[in-house]
């Protein structure tokens, strides 16, 4: 689970899921950030860390997105965090270690739910730099990602765990659909910047609270 402080002043980009242009705008924003880091001939495996747990409605955004990406046809070996195999506070350290052992210098897009101000609920944000999951609930978790995507699923500031449990599933599902479609397009566009073969020649073998 990401920060509970809403959208910070250095947040570079945001768009609401009710805006029909949001999927396209997410792709455009991610594309502009990735191009700066992965301009040819750089080749790095593009991984998606979809953080969260299926035991909390609000915090299920990441696993829902990971599961949806697999259903849409993205190679599961590049997705860390699904409903069946979530990545959360209890196993995040291990998941990061495994990912970086399996792939040589991967480029990671981290995805997580967060709480924020009422007027920002339903917003998707895209930012450069690592995601810092758990900061809103005073958890010490490792930062993850070269860039990160967050979905503001509910209002933060008081009894966050209860708020997450009582988050509307419809909001989370709609957000997961929007984000997963955008991530799939990005993955397909940047396939040429990742490993050239399917046997992960630069990797050992692969596998988001």
C-alpha positions in Angstrom: 0.0 0.0 0.0 1.4 3.3 -1.0 1.5 6.7 0.8 -1.7 8.1 2.3 -0.8 11.7 1.7 -2.7 12.3 -1.6 -0.8 13.9 -4.5 2.5 15.5 -3.5 3.8 18.7 -5.0 6.4 16.9 -7.0 3.8 14.5 -8.6 4.4 15.0 -12.3 1.2 13.6 -13.8 -2.3 12.5 -12.9 -5.6 11.8 -14.7 -9.1 10.5 -13.5 -10.4 7.1 -14.6 -13.7 8.8 -15.7 -11.8 10.7 -18.3 -12.0 8.6 -21.5 -8.5 9.9 -22.6 -6.9 8.5 -19.4 -5.6 5.2 -20.8 -4.0 7.0 -23.8 -2.5 9.6 -21.4 -1.1 6.9 -19.1 0.6 5.3 -22.1 2.0 8.7 -23.3 3.3 9.5 -19.8 4.9 6.1 -19.3 6.4 6.2 -22.8 8.0 9.6 -22.2 9.6 8.4 -19.0 10.8 5.1 -20.3 12.3 6.5 -23.5 14.5 8.7 -21.4 16.0 5.6 -19.6 15.7 3.0 -22.3 16.7 4.7 -25.5 18.3 2.3 -28.0 20.6 0.4 -27.9 19.8 -0.1 -24.2 18.2 -3.5 -23.5 16.6 -4.2 -20.1 13.8 -6.6 -19.2 10.7 -4.6 -18.5 9.1 -6.0 -15.3 5.8 -5.0 -13.6 5.6 -5.1 -9.8 1.9 -5.1 -8.9 1.9 -4.6 -5.2 -1.0 -5.4 -2.9 -3.1 -8.1 -1.3 -6.4 -9.8 -2.3 -7.4 -9.7 1.4 -8.4 -6.0 1.2 -10.7 -4.5 -1.3 -8.8 -1.2 -1.6 -5.4 -2.8 -1.6 -6.3 -5.4 -4.3 -5.6 -2.9 -7.1 -2.1 -4.2 -7.8 -2.9 -7.9 -7.8 -6.0 -7.2 -10.0 -3.8 -5.4 -12.5 -1.2 -8.2 -12.5 -3.9 -10.8 -13.0 -5.5 -8.8 -15.8 -2.1 -8.4 -17.6 -1.7 -12.1 -17.6 -5.2 -12.6 -19.0 -4.5 -10.0 -21.7 -1.6 -12.2 -22.8 1.5 -10.6 -21.3 4.2 -13.1 -20.4 3.6 -14.0 -16.7 7.4 -14.2 -16.1 7.5 -10.4 -16.3 4.7 -9.8 -13.8 5.3 -9.9 -10.1 2.0 -9.8 -8.1 -1.3 -11.4 -9.0 -4.4 -12.5 -7.1 -3.1 -16.0 -6.9 0.4 -14.9 -6.0 0.4 -11.4 -4.5 3.4 -9.4 -3.6 2.8 -7.5 -0.3 4.6 -6.3 2.9 5.3 -9.9 4.0 7.2 -11.0 0.9 8.3 -7.8 -0.9 11.9 -8.1 0.1 12.0 -11.6 -1.2 10.2 -10.8 -4.4 12.7 -7.9 -5.2 15.6 -10.2 -4.5 14.2 -12.9 -6.8 13.4 -10.5 -9.6 16.9 -9.0 -9.6 18.5 -12.4 -9.4 16.3 -13.7 -12.3 16.9 -10.7 -14.6 20.1 -8.7 -15.2 19.4 -5.0 -14.4 15.6 -5.1 -15.1 13.6 -1.9 -15.7 10.8 -2.0 -13.1 7.4 -0.4 -13.3 5.8 -0.5 -9.8 2.1 -0.3 -9.4 0.1 0.1 -6.1 -3.0 1.5 -4.6 -2.9 4.5 -2.3 -5.3 6.7 -0.2 -5.5 10.5 -0.7 -7.8 13.5 -0.5 -11.4 13.2 -1.4 -11.1 15.3 -4.5 -8.3 13.0 -5.8 -10.1 9.6 -5.4 -10.2 8.0 -8.8 -7.0 9.6 -10.0 -4.2 7.6 -11.5 -0.7 9.1 -11.1 2.5 8.3 -12.9 5.9 9.4 -11.6 9.6 8.9 -12.1 11.5 7.1 -9.3 10.7 4.2 -7.0 7.5 3.5 -5.2 7.7 3.6 -1.4 5.0 1.2 -0.3 3.8 1.2 3.3 4.9 4.7 4.2 1.3 5.7 5.1 1.0 3.0 7.7 4.5 3.4 9.1 5.9 0.3 7.6 9.5 0.0 6.7 9.5 -1.5 3.2 12.1 -1.3 0.4 11.5 1.2 -2.4 10.8 -0.5 -5.7 10.6 0.6 -9.3 12.3 2.9 -11.8 9.0 4.5 -12.3 5.7 3.9 -10.6 1.9 4.1 -11.1 -0.5 4.6 -8.3 -4.3 4.6 -8.1 -6.0 6.7 -5.4 -8.8 4.3 -4.3 -10.2 6.1 -1.2 -9.8 8.9 1.3 -6.8 8.7 3.7 -5.9 10.3 7.0 -7.9 8.2 9.5 -8.2 4.5 10.2 -6.5 3.6 6.9 -6.9 -0.2 7.3 -10.6 0.1 7.8 -10.9 2.5 4.9 -9.2 0.1 2.6 -11.5 -2.7 3.7 -14.5 -0.6 2.9 -13.3 0.7 -0.5 -15.8 0.2 -3.3 -14.9 -2.7 -5.4 -16.3 -1.0 -8.5 -13.8 1.8 -8.2 -10.9 -0.6 -7.8 -12.0 -2.8 -10.8 -12.5 0.2 -13.1 -9.1 1.5 -12.2 -7.5 -1.9 -12.7 -9.0 -2.1 -16.2 -7.7 1.3 -17.2 -4.2 0.8 -15.9 -3.8 -2.7 -17.1 -4.7 -1.8 -20.7 -2.2 1.0 -20.6 0.5 -1.1 -19.2 -0.1 -3.8 -21.8 0.3 -1.3 -24.6 3.6 0.0 -23.0 4.9 -3.6 -22.6 4.2 -4.3 -26.3 5.7 -1.0 -27.5 8.9 -1.6 -25.6 9.4 -5.2 -26.3 12.4 -4.3 -28.4 14.1 -2.7 -25.4 14.0 -6.0 -23.4 15.7 -9.2 -24.0 15.7 -10.4 -27.5 14.9 -14.0 -26.9 12.2 -15.9 -24.9 14.7 -18.0 -23.0 15.9 -15.1 -21.0 19.6 -15.4 -22.0 20.6 -12.6 -19.6 18.4 -14.0 -16.8 18.4 -17.0 -14.6 14.7 -17.7 -14.6 11.9 -15.4 -13.6 8.7 -15.5 -11.8 2.8 -6.0 -5.4 -0.1 -4.0 0.6 
